[in-house]
């Protein structure tokens, strides 16, 4: 069965226009979005998700994040609502707060992908290995410690703040 996707983007002049993808699995240009993190994470967890950062070769050729949330109908998963954010805009919003922290810090998504960082050992886009960040996001905000790291879930946002243990 073909999928359905309502995807709008702002063009260079500011005009909003639809992005048209081939969603018919019988065609060679088929785009199966149901396997992309921005879709699978909310479907699997029932919670908000942050996918990326990644280079968006489909739309903008820019580094970005996709923020998504599951949509349910009568308690049944029916899809996601999502928004793409340029990484440069995200970093401009969060880096001032990270820079005020006493130690290098980074924000990571449920899969450990670094979304913003003041830690030169963990650059944006890299993977942080070790702790199960998905479990940190699912659990209480207790400042868990692992491998010399302090892990703090960001309330209401599916990101984990990672700093050196103090």
Number of C-alpha atoms within 10 A of each C-alpha: 7 11 13 12 14 9 12 12 15 12 12 7 6 8 8 11 11 11 13 10 15 16 17 15 13 10 9 8 11 14 14 14 14 12 10 10 17 26 23 19 23 22 22 10 13 15 17 20 28 27 23 26 23 18 16 16 9 9 10 13 10 16 17 22 22 20 21 25 22 23 16 13 8 6 7 9 14 11 19 21 14 17 15 16 15 17 21 13 10 14 15 11 11 14 16 11 9 21 14 11 11 10 15 17 23 24 25 28 25 20 20 21 25 24 27 25 23 20 16 10 9 17 16 23 19 15 15 18 10 9 16 13 25 19 11 20 23 13 11 12 14 11 16 16 15 13 9 10 17 18 24 21 26 13 11 9 14 24 27 26 21 25 22 15 14 8
